[in-house]
Amino acid sequence: MRQKTSLCSLDVHVDFYMRGCSDGRHIDAAVGVLMQVLRDTGLSYSLYAEIDAEEQFRDRLELAEAGGLKPSDHVKSIEGQPTIDMFEIRWEVSGGVEQLGGGGQRGVAVHVRLLYIEPDFRSCAVGLHVFEKWVGGSPRQVRRAQDEEIDFAVRLYAEEYGARWGIPELQERIR
């Protein structure tokens, strides 16, 4: 199966929108959701590590808007979605600290994904769902967990299509 190419990797400007963002600050909204995913891991982060993670998220989203994502490194098409152009922006965030028994600690990297679509009615990317990619099992278990996240994003796409995913800018331009 041939991989689809994201607009966010074609060196053209793309408007980025985040599902449910109603104040026009879409990158800020996405960064907030991405940071919440890190907080929900149960790992501890120093202030420096949190600032670094936030900058990584923001930089990659701004790169997406500029069409500068690198296929496979930063962005990958979602296979098995022939009717929806769905992609994932990928991050591996280091700096998390896991507390071990006996007072020990170890550093942990977290794989974070933002699933987005590129609707055919506008040159844009719409962030639908953010999650931590679990990598702690067999390849089959990892794939199954990721497929559940993708299925959730596909449901969001379908259920919120008519309302343009709660994004006023898209509702106004389509009517």
C-alpha positions as CSV (number, residue, x, y, z in Angstrom):
1,M,0.0,0.0,0.0
2,R,1.4,3.4,-1.0
3,Q,1.8,5.9,1.8
4,K,-0.2,9.1,1.4
5,T,1.7,12.4,1.6
6,S,0.6,15.0,4.1
7,L,0.1,18.6,3.0
8,C,2.1,19.4,6.1
9,S,5.2,18.0,4.4
10,L,4.9,19.7,1.0
11,D,6.5,23.1,1.8
12,V,3.2,25.0,1.5
13,H,1.3,26.8,4.2
14,V,-1.4,24.8,5.9
15,D,-3.8,26.2,8.4
16,F,-3.8,24.1,11.6
17,Y,-6.9,23.7,13.6
18,M,-7.5,21.8,16.8
19,R,-10.8,20.0,17.4
20,G,-13.0,21.9,19.9
21,C,-10.9,25.1,19.9
22,S,-13.2,28.0,19.7
23,D,-10.9,31.0,20.5
24,G,-8.7,30.8,17.4
25,R,-5.5,29.8,19.3
26,H,-5.3,26.3,17.8
27,I,-1.6,25.6,18.3
28,D,-1.9,26.7,22.0
29,A,-4.9,24.4,22.4
30,A,-3.1,21.5,20.8
31,V,0.0,22.1,23.0
32,G,-2.2,22.1,26.1
33,V,-3.7,18.7,25.2
34,L,-0.3,17.3,24.3
35,M,1.1,18.5,27.7
36,Q,-1.9,16.9,29.5
37,V,-1.0,13.6,27.9
38,L,2.5,13.9,29.4
39,R,1.1,14.7,32.8
40,D,-1.3,11.8,32.6
41,T,1.6,9.3,32.2
42,G,2.3,9.5,36.0
43,L,5.9,10.4,35.3
44,S,7.5,13.4,37.0
45,Y,9.1,16.1,34.9
46,S,11.4,18.9,36.0
47,L,10.3,22.4,35.1
48,Y,13.1,22.5,32.5
49,A,11.8,19.2,31.0
50,E,8.2,20.5,30.8
51,I,9.4,23.7,29.1
52,D,11.4,21.6,26.6
53,A,8.5,19.3,25.9
54,E,6.2,22.3,25.3
55,E,8.7,23.8,22.9
56,Q,9.0,20.6,21.0
57,F,5.3,20.3,20.6
58,R,4.9,24.0,19.5
59,D,7.9,23.8,17.1
60,R,6.6,20.7,15.4
61,L,3.1,22.1,15.0
62,E,4.5,25.4,13.6
63,L,6.6,23.3,11.2
64,A,3.4,21.5,10.2
65,E,1.7,24.8,9.4
66,A,4.8,25.7,7.3
67,G,4.6,22.4,5.4
68,G,8.0,21.4,6.7
69,L,7.4,18.1,8.4
70,K,9.6,15.2,7.4
71,P,7.8,12.1,6.3
72,S,8.4,9.1,8.6
73,D,10.4,11.2,11.1
74,H,7.7,13.8,12.0
75,V,4.6,12.6,10.2
76,K,3.2,9.4,8.9
77,S,0.0,8.5,7.1
78,I,-2.4,6.2,8.8
79,E,-2.8,3.0,6.8
80,G,-6.2,1.4,6.5
81,Q,-8.2,4.6,6.2
82,P,-8.9,4.8,2.4
83,T,-11.7,7.3,2.7
84,I,-10.0,9.7,5.1
85,D,-6.7,11.4,4.7
86,M,-5.5,10.8,8.3
87,F,-2.0,11.3,9.6
88,E,-0.1,11.3,12.8
89,I,2.4,13.9,14.0
90,R,5.0,12.0,16.1
91,W,7.1,13.0,19.1
92,E,9.4,11.2,21.4
93,V,9.7,13.2,24.5
94,S,12.5,12.5,27.0
95,G,12.9,13.9,30.5
96,G,10.2,11.8,32.2
97,V,11.3,10.2,35.5
98,E,9.8,7.0,36.8
99,Q,10.0,6.3,40.5
100,L,11.2,2.8,41.2
101,G,10.8,0.7,44.3
102,G,13.6,1.2,46.9
103,G,13.8,5.0,46.0
104,G,15.4,4.5,42.6
105,Q,14.6,6.4,39.5
106,R,14.9,5.9,35.8
107,G,14.5,8.2,32.8
108,V,11.7,7.4,30.4
109,A,10.9,8.6,26.9
110,V,7.2,9.0,26.0
111,H,5.9,8.5,22.5
112,V,3.1,11.1,21.8
113,R,0.9,11.2,18.8
114,L,-1.5,13.7,17.4
115,L,-3.9,12.2,14.8
116,Y,-5.2,14.7,12.3
117,I,-7.1,14.9,9.1
118,E,-6.8,17.0,6.0
119,P,-10.3,17.6,4.9
120,D,-10.9,17.9,1.1
121,F,-12.8,21.1,1.4
122,R,-9.9,23.3,2.6
123,S,-6.1,23.3,2.6
124,C,-5.8,22.6,6.3
125,A,-5.0,20.1,9.0
126,V,-7.5,19.4,11.8
127,G,-6.1,17.8,15.0
128,L,-8.7,15.3,16.2
129,H,-7.1,13.2,19.0
130,V,-3.9,13.1,21.0
131,F,-2.6,10.1,22.9
132,E,0.5,8.4,24.3
133,K,1.6,5.6,22.1
134,W,2.1,2.6,24.4
135,V,5.2,0.6,23.4
136,G,5.4,-1.8,26.4
137,G,4.0,-4.9,24.8
138,S,4.5,-7.3,21.8
139,P,4.2,-5.7,18.3
140,R,0.7,-7.2,18.1
141,Q,-0.4,-5.6,21.4
142,V,1.2,-2.3,20.5
143,R,-0.6,-2.3,17.1
144,R,-4.0,-3.3,18.7
145,A,-3.6,-0.4,21.2
146,Q,-2.8,2.1,18.5
147,D,-5.7,0.8,16.3
148,E,-8.1,1.6,19.2
149,E,-6.8,5.2,19.2
150,I,-7.1,5.5,15.5
151,D,-10.7,4.0,15.6
152,F,-11.5,6.6,18.3
153,A,-10.3,9.4,16.0
154,V,-12.2,8.0,13.0
155,R,-15.4,8.1,15.2
156,L,-14.7,11.7,16.2
157,Y,-14.2,12.6,12.5
158,A,-17.6,11.1,11.5
159,E,-19.6,12.2,14.5
160,E,-18.4,15.8,14.4
161,Y,-18.1,16.3,10.7
162,G,-21.3,18.2,10.4
163,A,-20.3,20.6,13.1
164,R,-16.8,20.9,11.6
165,W,-15.3,19.5,14.8
166,G,-16.3,22.5,16.8
167,I,-14.1,24.9,14.9
168,P,-15.8,28.2,14.2
169,E,-13.4,29.1,11.4
170,L,-14.3,26.0,9.4
171,Q,-18.1,26.4,10.1
172,E,-18.0,30.0,8.8
173,R,-16.1,29.2,5.6
174,I,-18.1,26.2,4.6
175,R,-21.6,27.5,4.9
